[in-house]
Amino acid sequence: MAPEVHTVAVIGAGKIGELMLSGLLRSGWPVERLLATARRPARAEELTARYGVRVVDNLTAVDEAEVLAVSVKPQDAAALLDEIGPKVPADKLVISLCAGLPTAFFNRRLPEGTPVVRVMTNTPALVDEAMSAISPGAHATGAHLALAEEMFKPLGATLRVPESQQDAVTALSGSGPAYFYLLVEAMIDAGILLGLPRQVAHDLIVQTAIGSAVMLRDSGEHPVKLREAVTSPAGTTINAIRELENHGVRAAMLAALEAARDRARELAAQAD
Ligand SMILES: NC(=O)c1ccc[n+]([C@@H]2O[C@H](COP(=O)([O-])OP(=O)(O)OC[C@H]3O[C@@H](n4cnc5c(N)ncnc54)[C@H](OP(=O)(O)O)[C@@H]3O)[C@@H](O)[C@H]2O)c1
């Protein structure tokens, strides 16, 4: 694929930027078609040592790359765009990985007509099991979306969503891995409460999480059906479920995701 492979610059290669770099490399993207930028020299050295990728300054990245993947924190985006915005030719594709920031935020700081695609991915990209939701900004065409998909497909699943849904996506799948980790952590504690050694509790729950996730993905069944299959009349599971309902776990989930969605909106307002 080498001749038509675009040069991609990951601008602000922190945790998410690094996930993208490593995923693209695993998918066979040639290292000479990748660039990265970083603020601290130590970070730049780390990225070069780990991936052999060329780390350059932001303006060199703008100059040399066809695709700019911006992965700075939302609160750093305005300063970055002040620096590079005027130098970005209007035909370059800008991919934003920043939580909360609308594509309009980028378009206000980039030359008229610059295509921007917003992507919300998540940390399971590290094991090629990311969920990446992709939305076009005002000037992004089908070809731009297809290119963004080509870059994120090797990292896991992709889904096109209208940009208006991206704050909800951020709350659900962007932050989602943290909720599952919290649940697993709590279940390991519960195992310890019941007298199991920590490692045994850990192994039981991690494999149960993997098995349940694979069934959710592959069985085609609704989660309610899958749960019902484990919930026999007057059995153990229904007793546990009554306690989960008594403690408002379902309501807590609704409130938690609403809070995450609201925080995404706040971050966007503060970044402006
Ligand atoms: N973490 C997640 O699970 C997750 C999930 C989905 C989306 N996101 C989004 O991904 C973005 C990055 O998050 P993160 O967790 O990867 O943060 P991070 O680890 O702090 O990465 C951001 C990187 O950008 C660098 N940077 C900041 N300003 C720069 C500039 N002007 N020029 C060059 N580099 C610059 C920072 O350098 P220094 O290290 O030197 O400060 C840092 O390495 C955020 O917008 C976040 O909303 C994160």
The ligand as an SDF file (V2000), in Angstrom:
LIG
                    3D

 48 52  0  0  0  0  0  0  0  0999 V2000
   -7.0240    9.1840   27.8700 N   0  0  0  0  0  0  0  0  0  0  0  0
   -8.1460    8.7030   27.3140 C   0  0  0  0  0  0  0  0  0  0  0  0
   -8.6680    7.6220   27.6500 O   0  0  0  0  0  0  0  0  0  0  0  0
   -8.8240    9.4590   26.2010 C   0  0  0  0  0  0  0  0  0  0  0  0
   -9.8580    8.8270   25.5120 C   0  0  0  0  0  0  0  0  0  0  0  0
  -10.4240    9.4950   24.4330 C   0  0  0  0  0  0  0  0  0  0  0  0
   -9.9660   10.7390   24.0710 C   0  0  0  0  0  0  0  0  0  0  0  0
   -8.9920   11.3550   24.7660 N   0  0  0  0  0  0  0  0  0  0  0  0
   -8.5600   12.6980   24.3180 C   0  0  0  0  0  0  0  0  0  0  0  0
   -7.2430   12.6030   23.8330 O   0  0  0  0  0  0  0  0  0  0  0  0
   -6.5640   13.8300   24.0700 C   0  0  0  0  0  0  0  0  0  0  0  0
   -5.2450   13.5350   24.7290 C   0  0  0  0  0  0  0  0  0  0  0  0
   -5.4480   12.9140   25.9790 O   0  0  0  0  0  0  0  0  0  0  0  0
   -4.2740   12.1190   26.6680 P   0  0  0  0  0  0  0  0  0  0  0  0
   -4.8830   11.3730   27.7970 O   0  0  0  0  0  0  0  0  0  0  0  0
   -3.4980   11.3900   25.6320 O   0  0  0  0  0  0  0  0  0  0  0  0
   -3.4040   13.3740   27.2340 O   0  0  0  0  0  0  0  0  0  0  0  0
   -1.8270   13.4850   27.4020 P   0  0  0  0  0  0  0  0  0  0  0  0
   -1.2560   12.1380   27.7300 O   0  0  0  0  0  0  0  0  0  0  0  0
   -1.5650   14.6300   28.3320 O   0  0  0  0  0  0  0  0  0  0  0  0
   -1.3220   13.8650   25.9490 O   0  0  0  0  0  0  0  0  0  0  0  0
   -1.3290   15.1510   25.4190 C   0  0  0  0  0  0  0  0  0  0  0  0
    0.0630   15.4180   24.8680 C   0  0  0  0  0  0  0  0  0  0  0  0
    0.0510   16.6380   24.1450 O   0  0  0  0  0  0  0  0  0  0  0  0
    1.2880   17.2890   24.3460 C   0  0  0  0  0  0  0  0  0  0  0  0
    1.1350   18.7120   24.0030 N   0  0  0  0  0  0  0  0  0  0  0  0
    0.3610   19.6460   24.6020 C   0  0  0  0  0  0  0  0  0  0  0  0
    0.4650   20.8340   23.9710 N   0  0  0  0  0  0  0  0  0  0  0  0
    1.3240   20.6430   22.9420 C   0  0  0  0  0  0  0  0  0  0  0  0
    1.8260   21.4670   21.9220 C   0  0  0  0  0  0  0  0  0  0  0  0
    1.4830   22.7670   21.8230 N   0  0  0  0  0  0  0  0  0  0  0  0
    2.6830   20.9510   21.0190 N   0  0  0  0  0  0  0  0  0  0  0  0
    3.0480   19.6410   21.0850 C   0  0  0  0  0  0  0  0  0  0  0  0
    2.6080   18.7900   22.0380 N   0  0  0  0  0  0  0  0  0  0  0  0
    1.7480   19.2820   22.9520 C   0  0  0  0  0  0  0  0  0  0  0  0
    1.5620   17.0360   25.7970 C   0  0  0  0  0  0  0  0  0  0  0  0
    2.9250   17.2400   26.0740 O   0  0  0  0  0  0  0  0  0  0  0  0
    3.4910   17.2280   27.6060 P   0  0  0  0  0  0  0  0  0  0  0  0
    3.3860   15.7970   28.0420 O   0  0  0  0  0  0  0  0  0  0  0  0
    4.8890   17.6570   27.4410 O   0  0  0  0  0  0  0  0  0  0  0  0
    2.6370   18.1610   28.3860 O   0  0  0  0  0  0  0  0  0  0  0  0
    1.1110   15.5720   25.9490 C   0  0  0  0  0  0  0  0  0  0  0  0
    2.1810   14.6760   25.6760 O   0  0  0  0  0  0  0  0  0  0  0  0
   -7.4570   14.6800   24.9460 C   0  0  0  0  0  0  0  0  0  0  0  0
   -8.0050   15.7130   24.1810 O   0  0  0  0  0  0  0  0  0  0  0  0
   -8.5100   13.7210   25.4330 C   0  0  0  0  0  0  0  0  0  0  0  0
   -9.7350   14.3790   25.5450 O   0  0  0  0  0  0  0  0  0  0  0  0
   -8.3850   10.7280   25.8090 C   0  0  0  0  0  0  0  0  0  0  0  0
  1  2  1  0
  2  3  2  0
  2  4  1  0
  4  5  1  0
  4 48  2  0
  5  6  2  0
  6  7  1  0
  7  8  2  0
  8  9  1  0
  8 48  1  0
  9 10  1  0
  9 46  1  0
 10 11  1  0
 11 12  1  0
 11 44  1  0
 12 13  1  0
 13 14  1  0
 14 15  2  0
 14 16  1  0
 14 17  1  0
 17 18  1  0
 18 19  2  0
 18 20  1  0
 18 21  1  0
 21 22  1  0
 22 23  1  0
 23 24  1  0
 23 42  1  0
 24 25  1  0
 25 26  1  0
 25 36  1  0
 26 27  1  0
 26 35  1  0
 27 28  2  0
 28 29  1  0
 29 30  1  0
 29 35  2  0
 30 31  1  0
 30 32  2  0
 32 33  1  0
 33 34  2  0
 34 35  1  0
 36 37  1  0
 36 42  1  0
 37 38  1  0
 38 39  2  0
 38 40  1  0
 38 41  1  0
 42 43  1  0
 44 45  1  0
 44 46  1  0
 46 47  1  0
M  CHG  2   8   1  16  -1
M  END
$$$$
